Structures are given as structure tokens and as C-alpha cells.
Amino acid sequence: MRLLLPKLLNTVGTLLIAYAALRVHHRVLNDQKVDRSVLKEMRREQVAGIFGTILIVVSFFLDVMLLY
């Protein structure tokens, strides 16, 4: 349990930061007050952010499985 808590807190903190960044991208994409090239780049960043979030979750579960 002692080894799990720091990993859990790190993962939750990282996911909260990712969530906040993805929400900002979503809000800007819906406003569409920027030009097309910026919107296209933000969509790419949003997909990369979602993929990164999935990798963080998978990494956490792999860490937990290797601990026990």
C-alpha cells in the first residue's frame, strides 16, 4: 500500500491536468473563432491528449499489477 499511494496520486494529478487541457481544446474548437489551420492543429492535439491519457491509465494498471 505504501508504494501504491504515490503512484495513485501521481496518476490522478496527471489525469486532472490532461482533463483540463482537453476541456480547453474542446471549448476553443466549439467557439470556432480562430482560423482553420489552428482548429486543425487543436484537433490533432486533442487526439494526442486523449491517447496520452489512455497511456497514463494503462501505465498505472501495469505498475499496480507488477507491484502485486
Buried (B, 14 or more C-beta within 10 A) or exposed (E): EEEEEEBBEEBEEBBEEBEEBBEEBEEBBEEEEEEEEEBEEBEEEBEEBEEBBEEBEEEBEEBBEEEE
